[in-house]
Amino acid sequence: MRVCLEGKKVILVPYTKEHVPKYHQWMQDPALLQATGSEPLTLEQEYEMQLSWTQDPNKRTFIVLDKGMVDGDFIQGHPHVEVICLLSAMVGDVNIYMNDLDDSQMAEIEIMIAETKSHSLGKGLGKEATLMMMAFAIETLGIHMFRAKIGDSNQASLNLFRKLGFEETSYSAIFKEWEMTWTKK
């Protein structure tokens, strides 16, 4: 998948091995691990995970770049722009997993804005990245329904998905998470 998507605030680029060191650095933060329901991995495991994500036909992962941190115009495949993006504009990731055996047109969606610098939070980057991923999945993969599983302590994500029209469909007391869904009308 070499597709890049450009919005007003973010650029979504495929998750490549060059992204792994910064991604791994983010995933050492205990608060981020809790918010995402993740376990810490070694750097080697993170490289293996990145490779598996890119090879799995049921997963799509994009790295979220803050367009405001990219110098000049974004030109897909332009080496200078790609280096700048990798080093300075990477702020998170957005994923979909098409893993529902009963409904091949349903996808689980996740968004993570990991950069905690004041210029990355509260700017609507997560909202735009999520909407772009949803549009991509609807238009190119025929997805008609999205599911998000969000920990009950992750108020930012719960609020974001509510604003996007997701509805709470169930709660797991064991995992302390809400399942929310959105259906294309």
N, C-alpha and C positions, 0 to 999 in steps of 0.2 A: 504494500500500500504506500504509494508515493504521493498521495493526494494531500494538498495543503488547502486550508480554508481560511479566508481572510474576512474579518468583520470590521466594525468601526473601532472596537477597542482591543480585540485579540486576534491573533493568528494561531491557527491550529496546525501543527506539523506532526508527521509520524514520529513515534517514539523510537529512537535509534540508540545504538550503543554509546554514542557520544553524550547522550543525556543521562546515562546511568550514574556517573559519579555525583552529580548534583541531586538527582532523585534519591540516591542512597543517603546523602547527607540530610535531606529533609526527613527521611524515614528513621532517623535516629532520635527525633524529637518525641518524647513520651506523650505529649499532648496531641500531636498529630497522629501518632499510632492509635491512641484511644479514640480520637474523632473518626478515624477511618476504619476502625476495627481490624487493624493490621498487626502482624507480629514482626519484630525486627529481623532483618536478614543480613547475612554477611554480604560484602561487595560482590563476591563470586556468585552467591545465590541471586543477587539482584541482576547480574548479567544474564544468568540462566533464565530468570523470570522474564526479562525483557525479550529474549530470544523466543521463548515459548509464546508470549503474547503476540509477537509479530507473525508467528507461524500458524497460529490457531485461527481457522476460518470463521469461528464463532465469536471472535473478539475484535474490537476496533479500539485502539488507544491513540490519542493525540496528546502531545505536549502543548500546554497553553502558554503562549508568548504574549506579554503585555506589549501591544503595538506602540504605546507611547514611549517604550524603552528601546525601540528599534530606530537606529539612525538611518534616515533616508527611506526610500521606497522599498517595500518587500518584493523581491524578485525570486520566485521559486527556482532553486538550482544555482543561484548566484553564490559562489563560494564566500565572498566577503560578507554578504548578508547572513548566510547560514552561520558563520563563525560568531558574528556579533550576537545573533539570536541565541546561540547555544550558551554563550558566556554571560550575557547580561539580561536578557528579556524573559527567560524561562521562569514562570511563576506557579505552574501546577500541571494537572493533567485531567483529562476527561475520557471516560471509558464507557463502552457498551458491551454487554455479554448476552449473546443470543443462546441461552442455555435452557429454555423451557421446552421440554420434550413434547408437551401437549399443544404448544402454540409457537410455531417457528417464526411468527411475525410479532412476537413479544420480546423485548430486550430489557435487561436490567441496566440502569444508567448510574454512573457515579461521577462526581466532580470533586476535585481537590484544588484549592488555592493554597499553596504551601508557604509562599513567601509572606512573612509577617511584617515586612517593612510597611510603613504607613502608606506608601504610594501604591501598594498592591491590594490592600483591603478596602472594601467599601466603595469601589469604583464600578461595580457591576460586571467585573471580569468573569466571575463564575456564572452569572446569569446569562451573559452573552455566549460564553463557551457551551453551556448546557443547551441553549436554544439552537446554536449552530450544529451541535452533535445530533440533536433530535431531528432537525431539518435534513441533515445528511443521511441519517438512518431511514427516514421516511422516504426520501427521494431515491436513494440508491439501493436500499436493502428491502424496501417494502414493509418496514416496521409500522405497526398500527397502534401498539400499546407499549408503554414504558413503565417499569417498576423501579422504585428506589427503596433501599433498605437503609434507614438512618437511625443511629443511636439516639436514645431519648435525651441525652445530654448535649447533643449537637444542635443547639438552637439556630445557629446561622443557616445550616443546611435545611432544617425543618422549615424555617421561614422562607428560604429561597424556593423550595419545591412547592410550598403552598402558594406563593406568588405566581408560580408558573402554571397553576391550575391542577397540581397533583392533589389527590384526595387520600386521606388515611384510610386504608382498607383493613389493616390488622395490626395487632401489637403482640410482640413476643416478650413475655415477662422474663423468660429464661435468658434471652440475648439482650434484653432491654433495648429493643429497637422497634421502630415503626416501619411498616411496609406501606408505601404510598404508590398510587398508580395514576397514570394519565392515558386516556384513550383518544385517538384521533377521531374527530367528529366528521 
